[in-house]
Amino acid sequence: MPPGGYYYPEIIRGVQDAARAHGVRVVLAVSGETLTDNQEQVRRLIAAGVDGLLLMPRAGLEPAEVAEEWLAGLDVPVVLVDRRVGGQAGRLERVASDHAHGAGLAVRHLAGLGHGRIALVARAESPNTPLIREGYAAACRALGLPEGPEYAIDPADGAAPAEWFEEFVEVVEAGQVRAALVHNDLDAVALIGFLQARGLRVPGDLAIVTYDDEVAELGDVPLTAVAPPKRAVGAWAVDLMRRRIAEPAAPLAELLLRPELRVRDSCGASSGPRRRV
């Protein structure tokens, strides 16, 4: 039951590829915003006779403890896809990108280029932002760097895009921040446009690593990006479900797949051949 649009299509393609390779039929269903909507969608799928569920529940289903208890009590195998598993997970299994590790890759890369202060600019509503923040903070501590500043991008507050970035652009203009991890690609592309409009250069005035690598290579300045293994997450979810159905008593699994860093122009690294880390 994934949300559509940005980021998730690659996971769905991974599910499709693996299902096709193994002769498995997959039914795609998109749920509504509320816990009740999700519960009703799952009820219909189970009533239709599905053997298992690959679930990407909407982030922030409330109340959280009720949502987790409901998921743990489902009477078919469940694999959560790119979602956290909480303390009441029961027999839920999980396949996800290790977003905390990915954020750490970005911080270590920018630190390796000589930056001693790295900002975080992140989407407030993204389910991945808390994990990106955790990895960013852990890497800063491990490297002895200050944490922050952090700037939230929050379309829900009604502000225009220019307002989201105004405070951040001002600190870049003042020379207070020279490097940033930005989540996501589209926001990083927009940010570069605002910087350029103020006469600032990327990477000259601000080195950027973006998170997601959906459209990072297409920017006016090709963006160095952390790329979660989205298609592999979908494929592993299918494989894990197949194994669970074939061996119901097998040990429960939780798989974290590590992102990679794709080095391009926006970070100010050597402009040689494109590198992956």
TORDOPA-287913 format. One record per atom (N, C-alpha, C, O): residue in three letters; x, y, z. Coordinates in steps of 0.02 Angstrom, whole numbers, plus 32768, in hexadecimal, padded with zeros to 4 digits. Atoms other than C-alpha are relative to their C-alpha. Example, Ala and Ser with C-alpha at 12.3 -4.5 7.8 and 13.67 -1.06 7.14 Angstrom:
<rs>
ALA802D7FC58000;ALA82677F1F8186;ALA802D803C8000;ALA8061803B8021;SER7FD67FC57FFD;SER82AC7FCB8165;SER7FD980378025;SER7FF2806E802D;
</rs>
This chain:
<rs>
MET802A7FC48000;MET800080008000;MET802C803F8000;MET80278068802E;PRO7FD27FC77FFE;PRO8084807F7FD0;PRO7FDE80407FE8;PRO7FB0803D7FC0;PRO80137FC28020;PRO806781377FB1;PRO801F80037FBB;PRO80537FE47FB0;GLY7FE67FFD8044;GLY808381627EFB;GLY803380377FF9;GLY80498054802A;GLY7FD57FC7800F;GLY80F481E07EA7;GLY80497FF48010;GLY80627FBC8009;TYR7FB97FFE7FF5;TYR81A5820B7ED8;TYR80187FC9802F;TYR7FF87FBA8061;TYR7FDB80317FD8;TYR821A81857F1F;TYR7FE57FB97FFB;TYR800C7F8B7FEE;TYR801B80437FFB;TYR81A480F07F28;TYR7FFC7FD87FBF;TYR7FFF7F9B7FC2;PRO80038028803D;PRO819680C07E6F;PRO803A7FD07FF7;PRO80307F997FDD;GLU7FC7802D8008;GLU824680767E72;GLU7FF97FC2802D;GLU800B7F8B8019;ILE800C803A7FD5;ILE821880077F07;ILE7FCC7FD37FDF;ILE7FD57F967FDF;ILE803580288020;ILE817B7FCF7EAB;ILE801D7FDB7FC4;ILE800A7FA17FB8;ARG7FE180238039;ARG81E37FA77E10;ARG80297FC58017;ARG802B7F917FF6;GLY7FDB80387FE5;GLY82537F3B7E7B;GLY7FD27FC78013;GLY7FE37F8D8007;VAL803180337FF0;VAL81BA7EDE7EBB;VAL7FE87FDE7FBF;VAL7FE47FA17FBC;GLN8018801C8040;GLN817B7EC87E08;GLN80347FD27FE1;GLN80247F9B7FCA;ASP7FCB8028801F;ASP82227E877DC8;ASP80077FBD8023;ASP800B7F898002;ALA7FF7803E7FDB;ALA82347E077E53;ALA7FC27FD37FF9;ALA7FC97F967FF3;ALA803D80288007;ALA817E7DCF7E46;ALA7FFD7FDF7FBC;ALA7FEB7FA57FB6;ARG8000801C8044;ARG818D7DB87D8B;ARG80327FC77FFA;ARG80247F947FDB;ALA7FCD80338005;ALA822E7D557D9E;ALA7FEC7FBF8021;ALA80027F89800D;HIS8013803C7FDA;HIS81DD7CDC7E18;HIS7FB87FE97FF2;HIS7F9F7FBC8013;GLY804480138010;GLY81317CD17DCA;GLY7FCE800F8036;GLY7F9D7FEA803F;VAL802D7FEC7FC9;VAL80DE7D297E5C;VAL7FD380397FE8;VAL7FE980667FC6;ARG802E7FCA8012;ARG80437D947E45;ARG7FFE80328039;ARG7FF580208073;VAL80027FCA7FCF;VAL80487E3C7E9E;VAL7FC5802C7FF0;VAL7FB9803E7FB7;VAL80387FD28007;VAL7FAF7EA87EBB;VAL801380418023;VAL80238041805F;LEU7FEF7FBF7FE4;LEU7FD27F627ED6;LEU7FC180238019;LEU7F9080287FF5;ALA80387FDA7FE4;ALA7F5E7FC27F4A;ALA801D803E8022;ALA805080398044;VAL7FEA7FC17FE2;VAL7F7180787F82;VAL7FCC80148034;VAL7F91801B8025;SER802D7FF27FC9;SER7F2780A2802B;SER7FF3804B8008;SER801480747FE8;GLY800D7FBB7FEE;GLY7EDD81428070;GLY803080188035;GLY80637FF88044;GLU7FD37FDE7FD1;GLU7F2981B580F2;GLU7FFB7FE68047;GLU802B7FED806D;THR800B800F7FB9;THR7EE1816E8193;THR800B7FB7800F;THR800F7F8D7FE2;LEU7FFA80457FEB;LEU7EF880D181F8;LEU7FC37FD87FEB;LEU7FCA7F9E7FD6;THR803D80238015;THR7E4380A381D4;THR80027FEF7FB6;THR7FEF7FB87FA2;ASP7FF9800D8048;ASP7E6480B38118;ASP802E7FC57FF4;ASP80207F997FCB;ASN7FD080368008;ASN7EFB80428127;ASN7FE37FBD8016;ASN7FEC7F8A7FF4;GLN801E803E7FE7;GLN7E9D7FC1818D;GLN7FCC7FE57FD0;GLN7FC87FA87FC5;GLU80338017802F;GLU7E0E7FBB8111;GLU801F7FE57FC1;GLU80077FB37FA6;GLN7FDF8019803C;GLN7E837FA6807E;GLN801E7FBB800C;GLN80177F8E7FE2;VAL7FE480417FEF;VAL7EDD7F1780D4;VAL7FC97FCC8007;VAL7FD07F937FF1;ARG8038802F7FF8;ARG7E377EC78103;ARG7FE87FE67FBD;ARG7FDB7FAB7FB5;ARG801880148042;ARG7E027EC6804C;ARG80327FD27FDE;ARG801F7FA27FBD;LEU7FCD802A801F;LEU7EA77E7C8013;LEU80007FBA801E;LEU80047F887FF9;ILE800180427FDF;ILE7EA17DF08093;ILE7FC17FDA7FEC;ILE7FC37F9D7FDF;ALA803F80208015;ALA7DEB7DCD8066;ALA80057FE67FB9;ALA7FE47FB57FA7;ALA7FF880168046;ALA7E217DBE7FB0;ALA802E7FC57FFA;ALA80357FA97FC4;GLY7FD9803E8000;GLY7E977D317FE1;GLY804B80087FF6;GLY806B7FD97FDF;VAL7FB77FF98008;VAL7F477D7B7FDE;VAL80247FD28031;VAL800C7FC58068;ASP7FD8802C7FD5;ASP7FCF7D0A8025;ASP802D8026802F;ASP8043800B8062;GLY7FD57FD87FD6;GLY80357D97806F;GLY7FFA80497FEC;GLY7FDF80597FB8;LEU80067FB8800B;LEU80437E54807B;LEU804580218003;LEU806980198034;LEU7FC77FD37FFE;LEU80D27EC8804C;LEU7FE48045800E;LEU7FC280617FE3;LEU80217FC37FEB;LEU80A37F6580A9;LEU8030803B8006;LEU806680358023;MET7FE07FBF7FF4;MET80DF8019809F;MET7FCB802E801D;MET7FB180597FF9;PRO80367FD67FE3;PRO806380688118;PRO8013804A7FFE;PRO804D805C7FFF;ARG7FF47FB97FFD;ARG804F81228116;ARG80288011803F;ARG801A7FF68075;ALA7FD97FEC7FC6;ALA80CE81738188;ALA7FD480258031;ALA7FA7804B801E;GLY80237FDA7FCC;GLY808B81B2822D;GLY7FB97FEB800C;GLY7F9180148022;LEU804480177FF1;LEU7FEF8147823A;LEU7FF38007804B;LEU801C7FF38074;GLU80107FF47FB9;GLU7F99817682DC;GLU7FBF7FDD8013;GLU7F927FD67FEA;PRO7FCA80007FCE;PRO7F89813D8360;PRO80347FCA7FF0;PRO80227F937FDB;ALA7FC9802C8016;ALA803480EB8343;ALA7FFD7FBC8021;ALA80087F897FFF;GLU800180417FDD;GLU8021806383C7;GLU7FC87FD47FE6;GLU7FCF7F977FE4;VAL80388026801D;VAL7F79802F837D;VAL80137FE67FBB;VAL80047FAD7FAA;ALA7FEB80158043;ALA7FC2802A82CD;ALA80307FC58004;ALA802A7F957FDE;GLU7FCF80367FFB;GLU80537FBC8305;GLU7FDF7FC0801A;GLU7FEE7F898002;GLU8023803B7FE6;GLU7FE27F488368;GLU7FD57FDF7FC9;GLU7FD27FA27FC4;TRP8028801A8038;TRP7F6F7F3782D1;TRP802C7FDA7FCF;TRP801B7FA27FBB;LEU7FD380208031;LEU80007F0E825B;LEU801A7FBE801C;LEU801D7F8C7FF8;ALA7FE4803D7FE2;ALA80487E8F82D5;ALA7FCB7FC98005;ALA7FDD7F8E8008;GLY803480327FF8;GLY7F9F7E3882E3;GLY7FE27FE57FC0;GLY7FB47FBC7FC3;LEU801A801A8040;LEU7F807E19822A;LEU800F7FB67FF9;LEU80447F9F800F;ASP7FF980498001;ASP7F677D618204;ASP801C7FE67FBD;ASP80117FAC7FAC;VAL7FD98016803A;VAL7FCD7D5C8162;VAL8046801C8009;VAL8050804C802D;PRO7FBC7FE57FFB;PRO80897D74814F;PRO800380497FE8;PRO7FE3805B7FB7;VAL7FFA7FB98011;VAL80B97E2D814A;VAL804A80127FFD;VAL80718002802B;VAL7FBD7FE28006;VAL81597E7F810C;VAL7FF6804B7FF9;VAL7FD780627FC9;LEU80017FB78006;LEU816A7F39812E;LEU803880147FD0;LEU80707FFC7FD5;VAL7FD27FEC8034;VAL81C07F8F809D;VAL80158048800C;VAL7FEC80768008;ASP7FE47FBE7FF3;ASP8231802380C4;ASP7FDC80258037;ASP7FCF80618033;ARG801F7FE47FC5;ARG81DD803F816B;ARG80227FE4803E;ARG80407FAE803C;ARG7FE580187FC0;ARG8215802F8220;ARG7FD47FC9801D;ARG7F997FC4800E;VAL802480317FD8;VAL81E47F9E8290;VAL800780158049;VAL803F801E8061;GLY7FFE7FEB7FBB;GLY81B57FCF8341;GLY80017FC68031;GLY80097F8C801D;GLY7FFA80327FCB;GLY81B57F7483E6;GLY7FC87FCD8002;GLY7FD17F98801F;GLN8039802E8000;GLN810B7F2383C9;GLN7FFA7FDC7FBC;GLN7FC37FCB7FA7;ALA800180188045;ALA813C7EDC831F;ALA7FE57FBA7FF8;ALA7FCF7FA77FC2;GLY801780448006;GLY810C7E298347;GLY80267FDA7FCB;GLY80637FD67FCD;ARG7FE080288034;ARG812E7DBF82AD;ARG800980277FBF;ARG8012800A7F8A;LEU7FF27FD8803C;LEU81427E508235;LEU80497FF97FEC;LEU80767FF48017;GLU7FBC7FFE801A;GLU81DB7E4B81C6;GLU800A80417FDB;GLU7FDB80667FCE;ARG7FF17FBE801B;ARG82337EDC8174;ARG80397FFE7FCF;ARG806A7FDB7FD9;VAL7FC97FF2802D;VAL829C7F0E80DE;VAL8001804B7FF5;VAL7FCE80697FE6;ALA7FFD7FB78005;ALA82DA7FC180D7;ALA804680167FEC;ALA80777FF17FF4;SER7FBF7FE08009;SER83648034809E;SER8018801A8043;SER7FF18031806C;ASP7FE37FE77FC2;ASP83DA8063812B;ASP800D804A7FF7;ASP8045805F7FE7;HIS7FFB7FB8800D;HIS83B8811D8120;HIS80318022802F;HIS80518053801C;ALA7FCF7FE37FD1;ALA841F814481BB;ALA80477FF77FE5;ALA806F80257FE8;HIS7FBE800C801D;HIS84B680F3816A;HIS800C802E7FC4;HIS8042804A7FBC;GLY7FF97FD5803A;GLY8495815480CA;GLY801080488012;GLY803A80687FF2;ALA7FF27FBC7FEA;ALA849181FA8125;ALA80488006801A;ALA806A8038800E;GLY7FBB80007FE8;GLY853581CC8179;GLY803280017FC7;GLY806680227FCC;LEU7FD57FFD803B;LEU858381AD80CE;LEU800980487FE8;LEU8040805E7FD8;ALA7FFF7FBB8018;ALA8555825F809C;ALA802B802B802D;ALA805480528015;VAL7FDA7FD77FD0;VAL859C82AD813A;VAL804A7FF17FFC;VAL8074801E7FFC;ARG7FB980128003;ARG863E824C8131;ARG802080177FC0;ARG805A802C7FBF;HIS7FE57FE9803F;HIS86548278807B;HIS800F804B8002;HIS804480617FEE;LEU7FF67FB77FFD;LEU863D83338099;LEU803780118032;LEU805F803F8025;ALA7FCB7FF47FD1;ALA86AD832C8132;ALA80447FF07FE1;ALA807580137FEE;GLY7FC280138021;GLY873182D580C9;GLY801780347FCE;GLY805280367FBB;LEU7FEE7FCA802D;LEU872C836A8053;LEU8014803F8025;LEU802180738007;GLY7FE77FC97FD7;GLY875C83DB80E4;GLY7FCC802A8022;GLY7FDC805D8040;HIS80357FD87FE1;HIS86B384198122;HIS7FF87FED8049;HIS7FEF7FB3805A;GLY8006800C7FB8;GLY86AA842C81DE;GLY7FBD8010801D;GLY7FB280068059;ARG80447FF17FEA;ARG85F5846481E8;ARG7FD17FEF7FC6;ARG7FD6800D7F91;ILE802B80198035;ILE856E840B8184;ILE7FB880088015;ILE7FA37FEC8049;ALA80467FF57FF0;ALA84B984438183;ALA7FD67FC57FE7;ALA7FEB7FA07FBB;LEU803280308017;LEU842283D08171;LEU7FC280277FEB;LEU7FA6804D8013;VAL803D7FE1801A;VAL8391840B8104;VAL7FD37FC67FEB;VAL7FE47FA27FBC;ALA8026803E8009;ALA8305838A8108;ALA7FB5800C7FFF;ALA7F9C80398021;ARG804980008004;ARG824F836D80DD;ARG7FE17FEB8042;ARG7FEE7FB5805B;ALA801E800E7FBF;ALA81E98375817C;ALA7FD27FC37FFE;ALA7FCF7F9E802F;GLU803380348001;GLU816482FA8141;GLU80187FBD7FE7;GLU7FF27F8D7FE6;SER7FE8803F801B;SER81D3827380F8;SER80097FCB8037;SER80247FDB806C;PRO7FF580357FCE;PRO81D081CC8155;PRO804A7FEF8009;PRO805C7FD0803B;ASN7FB9800F7FFB;ASN828B81C08133;ASN802880358026;ASN80608028803B;THR7FDB7FCA7FE0;THR82BA82668183;THR80197FEF8046;THR80527FFF8056;PRO7FE580107FBD;PRO82C682258238;PRO803E7FD47FFD;PRO806C7FDD8025;LEU7FC5802C8006;LEU8340819D8200;LEU803B80267FE2;LEU8074801C7FF7;ILE7FCB7FD7801C;ILE83A382178195;ILE801E802D8035;ILE805A80368039;ARG7FE87FD67FCA;ARG83AD828B822A;ARG802A7FD98032;ARG805E7FF28049;GLU7FDA802A7FD2;GLU83E981FD829A;GLU80467FF27FE5;GLU80787FF98008;GLY7FC0800F801D;GLY847281CC8221;GLY802C803D7FF9;GLY806980388003;TYR7FDC7FC18004;TYR84A582808205;TYR801F80138043;TYR805A80238048;ALA7FE87FEE7FBD;ALA84B382A282C0;ALA80367FD08018;ALA80687FE68035;ALA7FCF80317FE9;ALA8510820082E3;ALA8043800A7FDD;ALA807880047FFC;ALA7FC27FF68025;ALA85908223825A;ALA802380408017;ALA80608041801E;CYS7FE27FC27FE6;CYS85AA82D68298;CYS80237FF38042;CYS805B8009804D;ARG7FE2800E7FBF;ARG85CA82968348;ARG803F7FD67FF8;ARG80727FE48018;ALA7FC6802C800A;ALA8640820E830B;ALA803C80257FE4;ALA807580147FF3;LEU7FCA7FD98020;LEU86A5828D82A7;LEU8014803D8029;LEU804280618016;GLY7FF17FC57FD8;GLY86A583108331;GLY7FE980407FE2;GLY800480757FF1;LEU801C7FC48020;LEU863F838982C8;LEU7FC380188027;LEU7FA17FF08047;PRO803E7FE87FE1;PRO85B683FA830C;PRO7FC37FE77FD9;PRO7FC57FE27F9C;GLU803E80138020;GLU850583BF82E9;GLU7FD980407FEE;GLU7FD2806D8017;GLY80277FC68014;GLY849F843A8285;GLY802C80347FDE;GLY8069802E7FDB;PRO80477FF17FF7;PRO846384B18253;PRO7FD37FD37FD6;PRO7FE97FB67FA4;GLU803180288025;GLU83C68456821A;GLU7FC7802E7FEA;GLU7FAF80588010;TYR80357FD8801D;TYR834284A281A9;TYR7FCB7FD07FE5;TYR7FDA7FA27FBF;ALA8037802C8015;ALA82978452818D;ALA7FDD801D7FC2;ALA7FCF80597FBF;ILE80297FEE803A;ILE823E845680E5;ILE7FBB7FE4800E;ILE7FB27FA88013;ASP804380167FEB;ASP818584508110;ASP7FCB801F7FD4;ASP7FB180557FE3;PRO80347FE5802C;PRO810A84688080;PRO7FBD80098024;PRO7F948032800E;ALA80407FFB7FDD;ALA807C845180FE;ALA7FF680428023;ALA7FBE80528037;ASP80087FC27FDB;ASP809F84F9814F;ASP7FE680397FD5;ASP7FDB80707FEE;GLY801E7FCE802C;GLY805B855680B8;GLY803180317FE2;GLY801C805C7FBB;ALA7FCE7FD1801A;ALA80FD85B38092;ALA80117FEF7FB7;ALA800C7FB67FA2;ALA7FE9800A8044;ALA813985CB7FE0;ALA80477FE28001;ALA806B7FEB8032;PRO7FBD801E8000;PRO81D6856B7FAB;PRO803880308010;PRO8068801D8033;ALA7FCB7FD07FF1;ALA823F86097FB2;ALA8008800C804B;ALA803F80178063;GLU7FFE7FF57FB7;GLU8211861D806A;GLU80217FC58024;GLU80417FCF8057;TRP7FE2803A7FDF;TRP8248856A8094;TRP804B80098006;TRP80697FF68038;PHE7FB77FFD8005;PHE82FA85938061;PHE801E80428016;PHE805B8048801B;GLU7FE67FBD7FF6;GLU8309864B808F;GLU803380038039;GLU8069801F8030;GLU7FD27FFE7FC7;GLU83598633813A;GLU80417FDC7FF0;GLU80777FF48002;PHE7FC480268010;PHE83D085B080F7;PHE802C80267FCE;PHE806980287FD6;VAL7FDA7FDA8032;VAL840486198060;VAL8024803A8022;VAL805D804A800F;GLU7FE07FC87FDD;GLU842986AA80D6;GLU803F7FE98025;GLU8071800D8025;VAL7FC480167FDC;VAL84A38642813F;VAL80377FEC7FCE;VAL80727FF27FDD;VAL7FCE800F8034;VAL84F88606809E;VAL801F80417FE8;VAL805C80457FDF;GLU7FE77FBE8015;GLU850786BB8065;GLU8032801C8033;GLU8064803B8020;ALA7FD47FE67FCB;ALA855686E5810C;ALA803F7FD68009;ALA806A7FE88032;GLY7FC6802B7FFA;GLY85D5865980F7;GLY80007FD4803E;GLY80337FB8804F;GLN800480267FC2;GLN859786018195;GLN7FFA7FB57FF3;GLN800C7F8C801E;VAL800780478013;VAL8570855C813B;VAL801C7FF87FB9;VAL800A801F7F8C;ARG7FE2800B8042;ARG85D4851780A9;ARG7FF17FBA7FE4;ARG80087FA97FAE;ALA800F80448016;ALA858F8465809D;ALA7FBD7FEB801D;ALA7FAB80008054;ALA804280157FE8;ALA84E5841180AD;ALA7FED7FBC7FE3;ALA7FFE7FAB7FAA;LEU8024803B8017;LEU848A836C80A2;LEU7FB780157FF8;LEU7F99802F8027;VAL80447FE98010;VAL83E2838E804E;VAL7FD57FC57FED;VAL7FE77F9D7FC2;HIS80318035800F;HIS834D8319804D;HIS7FBF80227FE9;HIS7F9A803C8013;ASN7FEF80318034;ASN830F830A7FC2;ASN801C80227FC1;ASN802C805D7FC3;ASP7FE47FE5803E;ASP834C83217F0E;ASP7FDC803D7FE6;ASP7FFC806F7FD4;LEU80277FC8801D;LEU82BF83937ED6;LEU800C803F8029;LEU80118076800C;ASP7FF37FC57FD6;ASP82DC84067F6A;ASP804880197FF5;ASP805480557FF6;ALA7FBB7FEB800D;ALA839884067F48;ALA800580277FBF;ALA802880597FBA;VAL80007FDC8040;VAL837984397E93;VAL7FE280458009;VAL7FFD80767FEF;ALA801F7FBF7FF4;ALA830484C47ECC;ALA802F802D8028;ALA803480698019;LEU7FD27FD87FD7;LEU838284FD7F4F;LEU8038801D7FD6;LEU804A80577FDF;ILE7FCA7FE7802B;ILE840B850C7ECD;ILE7FE8803C7FD7;ILE800C806C7FCE;GLY801B7FC78026;GLY8399857C7E66;GLY7FFD803F802A;GLY800D80758011;PHE80027FC57FD4;PHE837E85F07EFB;PHE8045801B800F;PHE805080578012;LEU7FBB7FEA7FF3;LEU843885F37F21;LEU801C80267FC3;LEU803A805B7FCB;GLN7FE67FE1803C;GLN8463861D7E6D;GLN7FE080457FF5;GLN800180737FDE;ALA80227FBF8007;ALA83E186A97E6C;ALA801E8035802D;ALA801780708020;ARG7FDF7FD27FD2;ARG844186F77EFD;ARG804A80077FF1;ARG806F80268018;GLY7FBA7FFA8013;GLY84E786E87EA3;GLY802E7FCF8022;GLY806B7FD98023;LEU7FD880327FDD;LEU852186507F06;LEU800B7FC37FD4;LEU7FE17FB37FAA;ARG7FEE8038802C;ARG857685B97EB8;ARG80017FBE8026;ARG80127FBB8061;VAL7FFA80457FE8;VAL856984FD7ED3;VAL80307FDC7FD2;VAL80247FD87F96;PRO7FEE80097FBA;PRO85E284B67F06;PRO802B8037801E;PRO804080318058;GLY7FD17FCE7FE7;GLY864A85557F18;GLY7FED801F8042;GLY80168024806F;ASP80187FE27FC1;ASP85E085A67FA0;ASP7FDD7FCD802D;ASP7FDA7FD68069;LEU802180347FD9;LEU8581850B7FD6;LEU80097FBC7FDE;LEU7FF47FB37FA5;ALA7FFB80458017;ALA85AE84547FC0;ALA7FC17FDA8016;ALA7FAD7FDE8050;ILE804080227FF2;ILE851183E77FB5;ILE80077FB67FF2;ILE80227FA17FBF;VAL80108046800E;VAL84EE832F7FC8;VAL7FB57FF9800C;VAL7F9C800C8040;THR8048800A7FF9;THR843983027FAA;THR7FF17FB88012;THR801A7F8B800A;TYR801480437FEB;TYR83D9826C7FE9;TYR7FC47FEA7FD7;TYR7F91800C7FD6;ASP803280258026;ASP837181F97F78;ASP80197FE97FBC;ASP800E7FB07FA8;ASP7FE7800F8043;ASP83C582017ECC;ASP7FC97FEA7FD1;ASP7FD17FBA7FAB;GLU8035800B8031;GLU832282047E6D;GLU800D80277FC0;GLU8009800C7F89;VAL7FF37FD5803A;VAL834C82977DFB;VAL804080278009;VAL804A805A7FE6;ALA7FC57FD97FEE;ALA83F282D07E43;ALA802E800E7FC5;ALA804C80447FC1;GLU7FD17FF98038;GLU845682B67DA3;GLU7FE880327FCD;GLU800E80487FA2;LEU801D7FD68033;LEU83E083257D40;LEU8003804A8010;LEU7FEF80747FE7;GLY7FFE7FB97FED;GLY83FE83C87D9D;GLY803080287FD6;GLY805D800C7FB6;ASP7FD27FD28022;ASP845384607D52;ASP80477FF28018;ASP80767FF07FF0;VAL7FC2801A7FE3;VAL84E0842E7DC8;VAL7FF17FB88014;VAL7FCB7FAD8043;PRO800F80467FED;PRO84DF836E7DCC;PRO80107FF5804A;PRO804680068062;LEU7FFD80047FB8;LEU84C383417E81;LEU80207FBF8018;LEU800C7F888004;THR7FE9803A7FDB;THR852D82CD7EE9;THR7FC67FE9802C;THR7FA58011804D;ALA803C80187FDF;ALA84AB825C7F37;ALA800B7FBE8024;ALA80337F94800F;VAL800780407FDF;VAL848C81D27FB4;VAL7FC67FDC7FDF;VAL7F8E7FF77FDB;ALA803280268026;ALA842C814B7F55;ALA7FEB7FC38028;ALA800F7F91802A;PRO801A803D7FE0;PRO83C280D37FBE;PRO7FF37FCB7FCB;PRO7FDE7FDC7F93;PRO800A80368032;PRO83B580287F67;PRO7FB67FEF7FF9;PRO7FA17FB8800C;LYS804980078000;LYS82FB803E7F46;LYS7FE87FC27FDC;LYS7FBE7F9D7FF5;ARG8017803B8026;ARG82E67FBA7EBF;ARG80127FBF8024;ARG7FEB7F8F8024;ALA7FEB803C7FDC;ALA83487F3C7F26;ALA7FD37FF5803D;ALA7FC57FBC804E;VAL802E80077FC7;VAL82D87F5F7FBD;VAL7FC07FDC7FEA;VAL7FA97FAE800C;GLY803D80218018;GLY823F7F2F7F56;GLY800C7FB77FEF;GLY7FE37F8D7FFF;ALA7FF280458012;ALA82927E927F12;ALA800B7FD4803D;ALA7FF27F9C803F;TRP7FF580277FC3;TRP82CD7E597FBE;TRP7FBF7FF48025;TRP7FB67FC08044;ALA804080097FDE;ALA821E7E748003;ALA7FDA7FC57FE3;ALA7FBD7F9D8008;VAL802180398020;VAL81D77DFA7F84;VAL80237FBF8014;VAL80027F8E8025;ASP7FDB803D7FEE;ASP82617D7B7FA8;ASP7FF37FEC8048;ASP7FEB7FB18057;LEU800C80107FBA;LEU82467D888063;LEU7FBA7FE4800A;LEU7FB07FB58031;MET8044801A7FFB;MET818B7D6E804F;MET7FFB7FB97FE4;MET7FD97F8F8001;ARG80018044801D;ARG81A77CD67FDF;ARG801C7FCE8032;ARG80027F97803A;ARG7FE1802E7FD0;ARG82187C898062;ARG7FD37FF6803D;ARG7FCF7FBF8058;ARG802C80067FC7;ARG819E7CAE80EE;ARG7FC57FD27FF1;ARG7FB17FAA801B;ILE8039802B8013;ILE810E7C5B8090;ILE80177FB77FFA;ILE7FF37F8A800D;ALA7FE680448009;ALA817B7BC48066;ALA80157FE18043;ALA800F7FA4804C;GLU7FE780197FC0;GLU81C37BB58117;GLU7FE4802A8039;GLU800780568052;PRO80207FD67FCD;PRO81497BFE8197;PRO802580028042;PRO802080348066;ALA7FDE80027FBF;ALA81B67BCA822B;ALA8048801B7FFD;ALA806B80198030;ALA7FBC7FE68006;ALA82587C1881E9;ALA8009803D802D;ALA7FD88060803B;PRO7FF47FC57FD7;PRO82AA7C9E8255;PRO7FEA80407FDD;PRO7FF080467FA0;LEU80167FC1801C;LEU82647D4C823D;LEU803C802A7FEA;LEU807280268008;ALA7FC87FDB801D;ALA82CE7DC381D6;ALA7FF1804B7FFF;ALA7FB880607FF6;GLU80037FB88009;GLU82F17E7C81D5;GLU803F80137FD8;GLU8077800C7FF1;LEU7FC87FF2802E;LEU835E7EB48142;LEU8007804B7FF6;LEU7FD7806D7FE5;LEU7FF07FBB800F;LEU83B27F5D8132;LEU803380007FC7;LEU80697FE37FCD;LEU7FD57FFC803B;LEU83FE7F818087;LEU802280447FFF;LEU800180778008;ARG7FDA7FC17FFB;ARG848680058080;ARG7FFD80297FC0;ARG8006800E7F8A;PRO7FFC7FD3803A;PRO847A809C800D;PRO804980087FEA;PRO80787FF4800C;GLU7FBE7FEF8018;GLU850D80D47FA4;GLU8003804A7FF1;GLU7FD0806B7FE6;LEU7FF57FB98010;LEU855881807F85;LEU801780057FB7;LEU80487FE47FA4;ARG7FEE7FF58046;ARG855E81B87ECF;ARG801B80477FF9;ARG7FF680787FFF;VAL7FDD7FC07FFF;VAL85DD82447EBC;VAL7FFA80217FBC;VAL800D80057F89;ARG80067FD8803D;ARG85B782CB7E3B;ARG80208044800D;ARG80568047802C;ASP7FDF7FBF7FFE;ASP85D983867E33;ASP7FF0802B803D;ASP80188056804F;SER80187FCE7FD0;SER857783D97EBF;SER802580018042;SER801C802F806A;CYS7FDC80027FC0;CYS85EA83A67F4E;CYS8046801E7FFC;CYS8065802B802F;GLY7FBE7FE48008;GLY868A83EC7F04;GLY80387FCE8001;GLY80737FE18007;ALA7FCB80338005;ALA86E683467EFB;ALA802180057FBC;ALA800980297F90;SER7FDD80028040;SER876083257E6E;SER7FD07FF27FC8;SER7FA67FC67FCE;SER802E80078038;SER870783347DC7;SER80157FCA7FCF;SER800B7FD27F92;GLY7FEE8038802B;GLY874B82917D84;GLY7FC47FD57FF1;GLY7F8B7FED7FF7;PRO8038802C800E;PRO86E181F97D53;PRO7FD27FFA803C;PRO7FE87FFE8075;ARG803180077FCA;ARG864181E17DB8;ARG80137FC5802D;ARG80267F908015;ARG7FEB80327FD0;ARG8664817F7E56;ARG7FC57FEA802C;ARG7F9780118039;ARG803080197FD0;ARG85FC81117EC7;ARG80257FE8803E;ARG80597FC78039;VAL7FDF80117FC1;VAL862680F87F7E;VAL7FD17FD5802A;VAL7FE27FC08061;
</rs>
